[in-house]
């Protein structure tokens, strides 16, 4: 099958790799322009671009498909059977959506219509959802509103982070796409109006820990913001990132250190307590609690506080 692929981050690269391995004719890859990254802020190609170039696939990086007539013409000239879109980051004009024979198919990391939008993985964890999944959706002009061609679900484990769930959904989505393409055209299931929710883009301000919240809620927040933007608090005015924790029994003034041992640092929340097991001081390394405590003295009754 002759395909165009549009995607940018690692989630999309997993799907592209599967299409390459399946022997599809990848005529063109669209991805976001190179961005500054790292301490030196050198321009860095996206994971999708790096993979495409390794396999000799032509890459196109328009700033906007609405404004770039040459890019649109390039897409039209290919005469693709389908365009596969995964976390691309650009809005596709209706003219582009209509170009491929089977249209544009999107790999979306949620069970639509729940969690349409930019951050479905994080929002599912924050909401305490018991399960999530991946949908292959026929794209249309609305935000993730198109009919669904195929879906697969997976439970969200109590210790799942955005990182672990991302990796699992990327693999599930790639396999689902590989199974779906040979069966095109497929009947599409319109999304129901009931159950629609939107996964707004994650704001760094959301990562600030409010210890007045329950331990259950903060546990979800810490897991949802791992690996980005990482939950943050402070101690003695020093910013500290919390990478991992789990709820434990305990009570006290929110933010108060209740116990310190090799297992971690027990901190009182609005309801219950959290055992902090992986921390990082500003400018330091991400460390297990025991190693962190070896270099940073934290005592019972000291108090963590938000940086806000």
N, C-alpha and C positions, 0 to 999 in steps of 0.2 A: 504494500500500500504506500502510495506517495504521500508524505506528510510534511507539514510545517510544524515546528515546535516553538512555543513561546513560553519562556520561564526564566527565572533568575537565580534563586537561592538553592541550597542543597536539596530541599524537598523536591524541587523541580528536576534537579540533576539525577536523582534516583530514577524518576520516570523516564528521562531521556536515555539513560543507560539501558533500561529494560527494552525500550523501543529499538535501540541499536542492536542489542543482543538478539532480538526477535527477527532481525533481518529486514526491517522496514526501510523504505527509501526516504531518508531524511534529506529533503531537498534544500531546506533553509532552517536556520535557528534564529529566532528573535530573542534578544535579551537586553536588560538595562545597560546603559552606558557605563563604562568603567568608573569606579568611585575611589576617592582617596581612602586609604585604610592603614591601620598600624600606626606606630609611633612616628614613623617618618612621613606619614600621610601620602605615600606613593600610590599612584593609580593602580587599582587591582581589578582584574577581570572577575566576573561572577563565576560561581561554580559551573553554571550551565555553559558559559562561553569557553571556559577551560576544557571541559569535556568535549564540546563540539570541535574545537580546534585540534584536539588530540586525535580525533577520528576524521579529520579532513572535511568537516561539514561547513558550508558557508554560513557566516554569522553576520547579522544585520542588527545595528544598535540605534534605532531612531529615538530621538527625544520625545516625539509625539507622533502617533499614527494619524491623528487628525490633521496635523500640519505638514507631514512629510509625504508629498505626493509620489516621490520616487520610491519610497518604501512600499507604499500601497500598490504601485504598479508592479514592483518586483513580486509581491505576493500574488497578484492577479495572474502574472505571466507564468507562474509555476503550474497552475492548474491542479492544485493538490486535492487529494481525496478528502482530507480533513486537516484542520489545524488543532493541535493539542496545546492547551493553555494550562499552566500550573504556576501559580504565584508569580506571574509576569510583572505586574506593577504598573502597566499602562492600560488605559481604557481603549477597547477596540471599537472603532466606528462601525455603524451598521453595515456599511459597504464591505468592510473586511469580514465581518461575521457571515456575510452572504457569499463570499468568494469560493470557499472549498465545496466540493460536491456534497459532503455530509455535514457541512457547517463547521463550527468551532466547538470543541468539547473541552470542558473545564474539569480538572481534578480538584475537588474541594474537600477540605479536611473537617467535615462535620456531617451529621445526619440531617440534611436539609428537610424542612425549612428552618431548623434550629441552627443558630449561629451562622447566618449569612454575614459576610464581611471579612475584615482584615485579620482578626486574631481569634479564630475559632478554637484553636487548641488551648490557649490560655484561658479563654472565657469558659470553656467547658469545665476545666479544673476549678476555677474560681467559684463557679456555680454549684460545685459538688455533684455534677452529673455522674450517674452510675455507668454510662456508656457514651461512646461517640463513634465515629467511623469516617468513611470516605464515600463521596458520591461522584459519579461521572455524570456531568450535567451538560445538556445542550445549551450553549450560551445564547443569551438574548440581551437586549439593551439594558434591562434592569440589573440591579446589584444582586447577583447570585439567585435570580428569580426563575431561571429556566427549568424546563422539565428534566426529570432525572431518568437516565438510561440504565444505571446500575448502581448498587450500593452494597457496602459491607460494613458490619459493626464490630466493635471491640470494646470490652469492659475497660473502665478506668480504674486501675489498681490504687489502693490507699497510698502507695509510695511512688506513684507515677509523677514525674516532673514534666514540664513542657518539653524538655529535651528528650526524655525517654518516649513520651507519647508522640512527639514529632517523628522520631526515627521509625516507630512502629507503623504510624499512619502513612509515612512515605513509602514503606515497603508494601503495605496493603494496597495503597493507591496505584502503585506501579503494576502490581499483579492484576488488579481489577481492570486497569486500562488494557493490559496485554490480552486479557480474556474477552474484553468487550469489542475491541477493534475488528477482529475477524468476523464478528456476528452482525456488523452494520449492514443495512439500516435496522435499527431496533425500535420497537414502540417506546415512546417517551411518556413517563408518568408525570402529569402536572403536579406542581407542589401545592399542597393544601394551604388554605389561608390560616387555618388554626395552627398554633404552635410556632409562628414566625418569631425569631429573635435575632438581634444584630450584635455582632462581635466587633465592637469598636476597637480601633487601634490602641495598643497599650501606651499609656502616658507614663513617663518616668516617675511622675509624682505619685502614682499609685503604688510604687514600691516602698514608700515610707511606712514603716510598721507603726500602727496605733495599738499599743498594748491593752487598751480598753476593750478591744475586740476579743471574741472568744478564741480559745486555743484552736478549735476546729477551723474557724475562719482563717486564722493566721497561718495554720499549717497549709491550707489550700493556697494562700497567697504566696508563701515561700516556694511551694512547688510550682505554681503557675509562672513565677518570675525567675525560674532557673531554666535556662542560662541568661535570660535578659528580661528586665533590667537588673535583676537580683534584688531581693528584699533588703531594706536597709534600716538601721537604727543607729543609736549612738550610745557611748558610755564615757562619762567625764568629758563630754563635748567632742569626742573622737568618733568619726564615722566608722561604722562596722557593717559589713555585708553579711547576711545570713543565707548560706547556701542550702542548708539542710536542717531539719528539726522534726520532732514528732510530739503529739499531744501526750501529756502525762497527768497524773493526779496532782493536785496542789492548789493552794489559794493564797492570796495576799494582794497587796496593792499592786495594780497593773504595772509591769516593768520591773518589779522587785526580784532580785536573785534569791531563790529559795534554797538552792543546794548547788554545790559544785563537786563533781567527781569525774572519774575517768570516762563515764558514759556521756557526759556533757554538762551543760549549764542549764539548770531548771529555772525558768522565769515565769512569774505569775502573769496571767492574762485576765481579761474581764470575766472570763469563766474558764476554770481549769488552768493548766500551765503547759508550757512548751519546754522540751529538752532540746537545746541547741547543740547540734552535733558537728557542724562544719561552718567555720567563720573566716572572715578575711578583713584585716585592718587596712585602712586606706594606704596604698602604696606597698602593701605586703602580699604574701601568697595566700591562696585559699588553703586552709588547713583543717584537719580533724580537730575536734575540741581539745583532746589531750595535748596535741602539739601546740595549739593556740595558747592554752593555759600555761605551757612551759615558758612562754615568752611574755605573757600578759597576765598579771595578777588580777583575778576577779574574785571578790569575796561575797559571802552571804550578806543580804540586806543592801548591797549596792543596787543601783537602779538604772536600768536602760531607759532611754527616752528617745522619742522621735526627733529627727533633725529639723522638723518643721517648726 
